[in-house]
Amino acid sequence: MVSRSRQFRPRLSQTAGAVSACAEAPVGPVPSNTGCGCPERSNEWPKERRKQSYAALRAVLHGLRDRLPVEGTAHFGAQLPILIRGVYYDGWKPSTPVKLSVEEFFQRVRDDFPYAVDGGIERVVHTVLEALEGHISEGEWNHLKSGLPNSLASVLP
């Protein structure tokens, strides 16, 4: 029997994706003591950093989500850690995929990410996608790439 006074600690697999994906966005330094991925430690990040990281994650996820067919969106979303899945599906209205070239995809992310960062929006996209790749099975990652035009699939690590 678990004591009621024992503090609830989410499993790392449920929370690390949101924390690590946000922590790796290239928008400033991360305190060295936040590398564990613990949600309570994420509060030690500078407040501006948290907003930028969330905005980067959200902008990239929504750009991908809206470009994928409905079935591909659902398959990819099922692979995401639960907290990131909520960001991914936030405001989604299933419909025909929005056709985007690489330049249009980057422009869309740029429009949804109101911060200036070193390396530009391409670095933001690449960093978020690298962080996400660690939480998605290789098969699903390849399936995601196959559901995108070659030019856009080339952006994925």
GROMACS elastic network, one bead per residue, 0.5 to 0.9 nm:
[ bonds ]
;  ai    aj funct       b0    kb
    2     5     6  0.85883   500
    2     6     6  0.72886   500
    3     6     6  0.54434   500
    3     7     6  0.89291   500
    4     7     6  0.78775   500
    9    12     6  0.85698   500
   10    13     6  0.82633   500
   10    14     6  0.66037   500
   10    15     6  0.69054   500
   10    38     6  0.88932   500
   10    39     6  0.87775   500
   11    14     6  0.54496   500
   11    15     6  0.68131   500
   11    16     6  0.84265   500
   12    15     6  0.53060   500
   12    16     6  0.52571   500
   12    17     6  0.83562   500
   12    37     6  0.74264   500
   12    38     6  0.74982   500
   13    16     6  0.57011   500
   13    17     6  0.70861   500
   13    81     6  0.67751   500
   13    82     6  0.87779   500
   13   135     6  0.86965   500
   14    17     6  0.71102   500
   14    18     6  0.83749   500
   14    81     6  0.53295   500
   14    82     6  0.57455   500
   14    83     6  0.69637   500
   15    18     6  0.56973   500
   15    19     6  0.64522   500
   15    20     6  0.86256   500
   15    37     6  0.74516   500
   15    38     6  0.75112   500
   15    39     6  0.70046   500
   15    81     6  0.67522   500
   15    82     6  0.73160   500
   15    83     6  0.64143   500
   15    84     6  0.83437   500
   16    19     6  0.50092   500
   16    20     6  0.56338   500
   16    21     6  0.79921   500
   16    36     6  0.83989   500
   16    37     6  0.51329   500
   16    38     6  0.70517   500
   16    39     6  0.79416   500
   16    81     6  0.78113   500
   17    20     6  0.52873   500
   17    21     6  0.56854   500
   17    22     6  0.81754   500
   17    37     6  0.82014   500
   17    80     6  0.77544   500
   17    81     6  0.57623   500
   17    82     6  0.84632   500
   17    83     6  0.76951   500
   17    84     6  0.67930   500
   17   131     6  0.77423   500
   17   132     6  0.71489   500
   17   134     6  0.83373   500
   17   135     6  0.65790   500
   18    21     6  0.53512   500
   18    22     6  0.60513   500
   18    23     6  0.83608   500
   18    37     6  0.85556   500
   18    39     6  0.88500   500
   18    54     6  0.86712   500
   18    57     6  0.85856   500
   18    81     6  0.72799   500
   18    82     6  0.84867   500
   18    83     6  0.60618   500
   18    84     6  0.54029   500
   18   132     6  0.89484   500
   19    22     6  0.52456   500
   19    23     6  0.58321   500
   19    24     6  0.85473   500
   19    37     6  0.55199   500
   19    38     6  0.73895   500
   19    39     6  0.67974   500
   19    42     6  0.70570   500
   20    24     6  0.60001   500
   20    25     6  0.87106   500
   20    35     6  0.80248   500
   20    36     6  0.87957   500
   20    37     6  0.61124   500
   20   131     6  0.67009   500
   20   132     6  0.86585   500
   21    24     6  0.54914   500
   21    25     6  0.67305   500
   21    53     6  0.78827   500
   21    54     6  0.87849   500
   21    57     6  0.70648   500
   21    84     6  0.88427   500
   21   127     6  0.81265   500
   21   128     6  0.59489   500
   21   129     6  0.83116   500
   21   130     6  0.82510   500
   21   132     6  0.62752   500
   22    25     6  0.55347   500
   22    49     6  0.88256   500
   22    50     6  0.73145   500
   22    52     6  0.83422   500
   22    54     6  0.60541   500
   22    55     6  0.89191   500
   22    56     6  0.77333   500
   22    57     6  0.65667   500
   22   128     6  0.75501   500
   22   131     6  0.82469   500
   23    26     6  0.82934   500
   23    27     6  0.89583   500
   23    30     6  0.68712   500
   23    34     6  0.84307   500
   23    35     6  0.82194   500
   23    37     6  0.85107   500
   23    42     6  0.84092   500
   23    45     6  0.87583   500
   23    49     6  0.85395   500
   23    50     6  0.81184   500
   23    53     6  0.67725   500
   23   131     6  0.89500   500
   24    27     6  0.83610   500
   24    30     6  0.84419   500
   24    53     6  0.79545   500
   24   127     6  0.65385   500
   24   128     6  0.71380   500
   24   130     6  0.88106   500
   24   131     6  0.67990   500
   25    28     6  0.80619   500
   25    52     6  0.81048   500
   25    53     6  0.56581   500
   25    54     6  0.88895   500
   25    56     6  0.70380   500
   25    57     6  0.80049   500
   25   123     6  0.85600   500
   25   124     6  0.61732   500
   25   125     6  0.85895   500
   25   126     6  0.89419   500
   25   127     6  0.56291   500
   25   128     6  0.60153   500
   25   131     6  0.83908   500
   26    29     6  0.81509   500
   26    53     6  0.81237   500
   26   117     6  0.70459   500
   26   118     6  0.73767   500
   26   119     6  0.82581   500
   26   123     6  0.72662   500
   26   124     6  0.61812   500
   26   127     6  0.69039   500
   26   128     6  0.88071   500
   27    49     6  0.65542   500
   27    52     6  0.66252   500
   27    53     6  0.70074   500
   27   115     6  0.85169   500
   27   116     6  0.83705   500
   27   117     6  0.57927   500
   27   118     6  0.74958   500
   27   124     6  0.81206   500
   28    49     6  0.66035   500
   28   117     6  0.82848   500
   28   118     6  0.89748   500
   29    32     6  0.87520   500
   29    45     6  0.87455   500
   29    46     6  0.88756   500
   29    49     6  0.81660   500
   30    33     6  0.83235   500
   30    34     6  0.70885   500
   30    35     6  0.83987   500
   30    44     6  0.89412   500
   30    45     6  0.63815   500
   30    46     6  0.80790   500
   30    49     6  0.81360   500
   31    34     6  0.58299   500
   31    35     6  0.80699   500
   31    44     6  0.74468   500
   31    45     6  0.65158   500
   31    46     6  0.85736   500
   32    35     6  0.63249   500
   33    36     6  0.74284   500
   33    41     6  0.78261   500
   33    44     6  0.85254   500
   34    37     6  0.64797   500
   34    38     6  0.73916   500
   34    41     6  0.56151   500
   34    42     6  0.63654   500
   34    43     6  0.89705   500
   34    44     6  0.72577   500
   34    45     6  0.76182   500
   35    38     6  0.80266   500
   35    41     6  0.85916   500
   36    39     6  0.89798   500
   36    41     6  0.79501   500
   37    40     6  0.87134   500
   37    41     6  0.73339   500
   37    42     6  0.74359   500
   38    41     6  0.52934   500
   38    42     6  0.66029   500
   39    42     6  0.51213   500
   39    43     6  0.72924   500
   40    43     6  0.58408   500
   40    44     6  0.79546   500
   41    44     6  0.54617   500
   41    45     6  0.76869   500
   42    45     6  0.55516   500
   42    46     6  0.89700   500
   42    50     6  0.80304   500
   43    46     6  0.77495   500
   43    47     6  0.78411   500
   43    50     6  0.83725   500
   44    47     6  0.82558   500
   45    48     6  0.82288   500
   45    49     6  0.64437   500
   45    50     6  0.65445   500
   46    49     6  0.52715   500
   46    50     6  0.66747   500
   47    50     6  0.53121   500
   47    51     6  0.66192   500
   47    52     6  0.88754   500
   48    51     6  0.53388   500
   48    52     6  0.63169   500
   48    53     6  0.86717   500
   49    52     6  0.51626   500
   49    53     6  0.60418   500
   49    54     6  0.85374   500
   50    53     6  0.51484   500
   50    54     6  0.61043   500
   50    55     6  0.84897   500
   51    54     6  0.52322   500
   51    55     6  0.60657   500
   51    56     6  0.85979   500
   52    55     6  0.50415   500
   52    56     6  0.61040   500
   52    57     6  0.86167   500
   52   113     6  0.78320   500
   52   114     6  0.84119   500
   52   115     6  0.69262   500
   53    56     6  0.51279   500
   53    57     6  0.62059   500
   53    58     6  0.85405   500
   53   128     6  0.89161   500
   54    57     6  0.51550   500
   54    58     6  0.60123   500
   54    59     6  0.84754   500
   54    87     6  0.89078   500
   55    58     6  0.51342   500
   55    59     6  0.59522   500
   55    60     6  0.85673   500
   55   112     6  0.74029   500
   55   113     6  0.57513   500
   55   114     6  0.80367   500
   55   115     6  0.86872   500
   56    59     6  0.52592   500
   56    60     6  0.62291   500
   56    61     6  0.85039   500
   56   109     6  0.79281   500
   56   112     6  0.81600   500
   56   113     6  0.60167   500
   56   115     6  0.89371   500
   56   124     6  0.66164   500
   56   125     6  0.75271   500
   56   128     6  0.71355   500
   57    60     6  0.54855   500
   57    61     6  0.60610   500
   57    62     6  0.85222   500
   57    84     6  0.84385   500
   57    87     6  0.81889   500
   57    88     6  0.87451   500
   57   124     6  0.87639   500
   57   125     6  0.84259   500
   57   128     6  0.61090   500
   57   129     6  0.87383   500
   58    61     6  0.51928   500
   58    62     6  0.59740   500
   58    63     6  0.84348   500
   58    84     6  0.87227   500
   58    87     6  0.62075   500
   58    88     6  0.68202   500
   58    90     6  0.89970   500
   58   109     6  0.89018   500
   58   112     6  0.82138   500
   58   113     6  0.85232   500
   59    62     6  0.53709   500
   59    63     6  0.61440   500
   59    64     6  0.87383   500
   59   108     6  0.78403   500
   59   109     6  0.51083   500
   59   110     6  0.79433   500
   59   111     6  0.84187   500
   59   112     6  0.53826   500
   59   113     6  0.61870   500
   59   125     6  0.86919   500
   60    63     6  0.51404   500
   60    64     6  0.62868   500
   60    65     6  0.85518   500
   60   105     6  0.87930   500
   60   106     6  0.88396   500
   60   108     6  0.87574   500
   60   109     6  0.59478   500
   60   112     6  0.86633   500
   60   113     6  0.89307   500
   60   124     6  0.84704   500
   60   125     6  0.61753   500
   60   128     6  0.71736   500
   60   129     6  0.78876   500
   61    64     6  0.52313   500
   61    65     6  0.59599   500
   61    66     6  0.85596   500
   61    84     6  0.89086   500
   61    87     6  0.77924   500
   61    88     6  0.55852   500
   61    89     6  0.88149   500
   61   128     6  0.87363   500
   61   129     6  0.88259   500
   62    66     6  0.59773   500
   62    67     6  0.84451   500
   62    87     6  0.84057   500
   62    88     6  0.61766   500
   62    89     6  0.79968   500
   62    90     6  0.85331   500
   62    92     6  0.83353   500
   62   109     6  0.83916   500
   63    66     6  0.54966   500
   63    67     6  0.63540   500
   63    68     6  0.89261   500
   63   105     6  0.65398   500
   63   106     6  0.86632   500
   63   108     6  0.68284   500
   63   109     6  0.65279   500
   64    67     6  0.51973   500
   64    68     6  0.63163   500
   64    73     6  0.82879   500
   64   105     6  0.83405   500
   64   148     6  0.88868   500
   65    68     6  0.54566   500
   65    69     6  0.81639   500
   65    70     6  0.84643   500
   65    72     6  0.84248   500
   65    73     6  0.56093   500
   65    74     6  0.89224   500
   65    76     6  0.85433   500
   65    77     6  0.85267   500
   65    88     6  0.71827   500
   65    89     6  0.80846   500
   65    92     6  0.82418   500
   65    97     6  0.83951   500
   66    69     6  0.77642   500
   66    70     6  0.86022   500
   66    73     6  0.79405   500
   66    92     6  0.80324   500
   66    93     6  0.89175   500
   66    94     6  0.84152   500
   66    95     6  0.83134   500
   66    96     6  0.83512   500
   66    97     6  0.56722   500
   66    98     6  0.59096   500
   66    99     6  0.87716   500
   67    73     6  0.85673   500
   67    96     6  0.84741   500
   67    99     6  0.62550   500
   67   100     6  0.68834   500
   67   105     6  0.87793   500
   67   147     6  0.89059   500
   67   148     6  0.75166   500
   68    71     6  0.79236   500
   68    72     6  0.56940   500
   68    73     6  0.56141   500
   68    96     6  0.84226   500
   68    97     6  0.54939   500
   68    98     6  0.77974   500
   68    99     6  0.89823   500
   68   144     6  0.81725   500
   68   147     6  0.64962   500
   68   148     6  0.68526   500
   69    72     6  0.52302   500
   69    73     6  0.61043   500
   69    74     6  0.87486   500
   69    94     6  0.85596   500
   69    95     6  0.77775   500
   69    96     6  0.64737   500
   69    97     6  0.52745   500
   69    98     6  0.88393   500
   69   147     6  0.76357   500
   70    73     6  0.50423   500
   70    74     6  0.63406   500
   70    75     6  0.87755   500
   70    94     6  0.60465   500
   70    95     6  0.67557   500
   70    96     6  0.73705   500
   70    97     6  0.75139   500
   71    74     6  0.52192   500
   71    75     6  0.62850   500
   71    76     6  0.86861   500
   72    75     6  0.50985   500
   72    76     6  0.60802   500
   72    77     6  0.83788   500
   72   143     6  0.80828   500
   72   144     6  0.69808   500
   72   147     6  0.69597   500
   73    76     6  0.53213   500
   73    77     6  0.59747   500
   73    78     6  0.85861   500
   73    94     6  0.88874   500
   73   144     6  0.86775   500
   74    77     6  0.50376   500
   74    78     6  0.61087   500
   74    79     6  0.88858   500
   75    78     6  0.53177   500
   75    79     6  0.68815   500
   75   140     6  0.76353   500
   75   143     6  0.89219   500
   75   144     6  0.85795   500
   76    79     6  0.54333   500
   76    80     6  0.69283   500
   76   136     6  0.81047   500
   76   140     6  0.67756   500
   76   141     6  0.80296   500
   76   143     6  0.85415   500
   76   144     6  0.68817   500
   77    80     6  0.53677   500
   77    81     6  0.86064   500
   77    84     6  0.86803   500
   77    85     6  0.58476   500
   77    86     6  0.89912   500
   77    88     6  0.70192   500
   77    89     6  0.76740   500
   78    81     6  0.81808   500
   78    82     6  0.86423   500
   78    85     6  0.74942   500
   79    82     6  0.88111   500
   79    85     6  0.82886   500
   79   135     6  0.73945   500
   79   136     6  0.57036   500
   79   137     6  0.74187   500
   79   140     6  0.77133   500
   80    83     6  0.80737   500
   80    84     6  0.61191   500
   80    85     6  0.53951   500
   80    88     6  0.86027   500
   80   132     6  0.80172   500
   80   135     6  0.65939   500
   80   136     6  0.66642   500
   81    84     6  0.54916   500
   81    85     6  0.60127   500
   81    86     6  0.88714   500
   81   135     6  0.72129   500
   81   136     6  0.88954   500
   82    86     6  0.64564   500
   82    87     6  0.89998   500
   83    86     6  0.53375   500
   83    87     6  0.68244   500
   83    88     6  0.88534   500
   84    87     6  0.51088   500
   84    88     6  0.61043   500
   84    89     6  0.87367   500
   85    89     6  0.61855   500
   85    90     6  0.84253   500
   86    89     6  0.53983   500
   86    90     6  0.59517   500
   87    90     6  0.51945   500
   87    91     6  0.87739   500
   88    91     6  0.85225   500
   88    92     6  0.80312   500
   89    92     6  0.52895   500
   89    93     6  0.87315   500
   92    95     6  0.89566   500
   94    97     6  0.85779   500
   95    98     6  0.85962   500
   96    99     6  0.89571   500
   97   100     6  0.89253   500
   99   104     6  0.88852   500
  100   103     6  0.77594   500
  100   104     6  0.53699   500
  100   105     6  0.56925   500
  100   149     6  0.87040   500
  100   152     6  0.81055   500
  101   104     6  0.50541   500
  101   105     6  0.60607   500
  101   106     6  0.86121   500
  101   149     6  0.80448   500
  101   151     6  0.70619   500
  101   152     6  0.65689   500
  102   105     6  0.50128   500
  102   106     6  0.61996   500
  102   107     6  0.85070   500
  102   151     6  0.61421   500
  102   152     6  0.51081   500
  102   153     6  0.88240   500
  102   154     6  0.89261   500
  102   155     6  0.78738   500
  103   106     6  0.51925   500
  103   107     6  0.60956   500
  103   108     6  0.85864   500
  103   152     6  0.88999   500
  104   108     6  0.60334   500
  104   109     6  0.86097   500
  105   108     6  0.50972   500
  105   109     6  0.63028   500
  105   110     6  0.85295   500
  105   152     6  0.78900   500
  106   109     6  0.51377   500
  106   110     6  0.60112   500
  106   111     6  0.85558   500
  106   121     6  0.67199   500
  106   122     6  0.68917   500
  106   125     6  0.78697   500
  107   111     6  0.60590   500
  107   112     6  0.86341   500
  107   121     6  0.84266   500
  108   111     6  0.50432   500
  108   112     6  0.63336   500
  108   113     6  0.85981   500
  109   112     6  0.50869   500
  109   113     6  0.59417   500
  109   121     6  0.73694   500
  109   125     6  0.78643   500
  110   113     6  0.50482   500
  110   114     6  0.68957   500
  110   115     6  0.84522   500
  110   120     6  0.89389   500
  110   121     6  0.61389   500
  111   114     6  0.66679   500
  113   116     6  0.84041   500
  113   121     6  0.83852   500
  116   120     6  0.70567   500
  116   121     6  0.81771   500
  117   120     6  0.56174   500
  117   121     6  0.74337   500
  117   123     6  0.85132   500
  117   124     6  0.78840   500
  118   121     6  0.85923   500
  118   123     6  0.79157   500
  118   124     6  0.89141   500
  119   122     6  0.69742   500
  119   123     6  0.52912   500
  119   124     6  0.76680   500
  120   123     6  0.56487   500
  120   124     6  0.67723   500
  121   125     6  0.61949   500
  121   126     6  0.85388   500
  122   125     6  0.52110   500
  122   126     6  0.61147   500
  122   127     6  0.85526   500
  122   155     6  0.87870   500
  123   126     6  0.50501   500
  123   127     6  0.59645   500
  123   128     6  0.85221   500
  124   127     6  0.52408   500
  124   128     6  0.62061   500
  124   129     6  0.85789   500
  125   128     6  0.53258   500
  125   129     6  0.61198   500
  125   130     6  0.85813   500
  125   155     6  0.82672   500
  125   156     6  0.87844   500
  126   129     6  0.51839   500
  126   130     6  0.60888   500
  126   131     6  0.86490   500
  126   155     6  0.71514   500
  126   156     6  0.71430   500
  126   157     6  0.73467   500
  127   130     6  0.51622   500
  127   131     6  0.62806   500
  127   132     6  0.86754   500
  128   131     6  0.51784   500
  128   132     6  0.62024   500
  128   133     6  0.86288   500
  129   133     6  0.60049   500
  129   134     6  0.89359   500
  129   155     6  0.86804   500
  129   156     6  0.64166   500
  129   157     6  0.69109   500
  130   133     6  0.51269   500
  130   134     6  0.69637   500
  130   156     6  0.78340   500
  130   157     6  0.62351   500
  131   134     6  0.57917   500
  131   135     6  0.75639   500
  132   135     6  0.54574   500
  132   136     6  0.66714   500
  133   136     6  0.53040   500
  133   137     6  0.78174   500
  133   138     6  0.81846   500
  133   141     6  0.70502   500
  133   156     6  0.87247   500
  133   157     6  0.76396   500
  134   137     6  0.78751   500
  136   139     6  0.82558   500
  136   140     6  0.64720   500
  136   141     6  0.61779   500
  137   140     6  0.52846   500
  137   141     6  0.61201   500
  137   142     6  0.86253   500
  138   141     6  0.50244   500
  138   142     6  0.61577   500
  138   143     6  0.85059   500
  139   142     6  0.51806   500
  139   143     6  0.61119   500
  139   144     6  0.85913   500
  140   144     6  0.59885   500
  140   145     6  0.85568   500
  141   144     6  0.50146   500
  141   145     6  0.63421   500
  141   146     6  0.87134   500
  141   156     6  0.88790   500
  142   145     6  0.50535   500
  142   146     6  0.61946   500
  142   147     6  0.87364   500
  143   146     6  0.50525   500
  143   147     6  0.63487   500
  144   147     6  0.52696   500
  144   148     6  0.68522   500
  144   153     6  0.81602   500
  145   148     6  0.54346   500
  145   149     6  0.80035   500
  145   150     6  0.79718   500
  145   152     6  0.82323   500
  145   154     6  0.80472   500
  145   156     6  0.72220   500
  146   149     6  0.75254   500
  146   150     6  0.79513   500
  146   153     6  0.72841   500
  147   153     6  0.81822   500
  148   151     6  0.80553   500
  148   152     6  0.61222   500
  148   153     6  0.54766   500
  149   152     6  0.54207   500
  149   153     6  0.59774   500
  149   154     6  0.86145   500
  150   154     6  0.60876   500
  151   154     6  0.53897   500
  151   155     6  0.73244   500
  152   155     6  0.55159   500
  152   156     6  0.75254   500
  153   156     6  0.55199   500
  153   157     6  0.86545   500
  154   157     6  0.74966   500
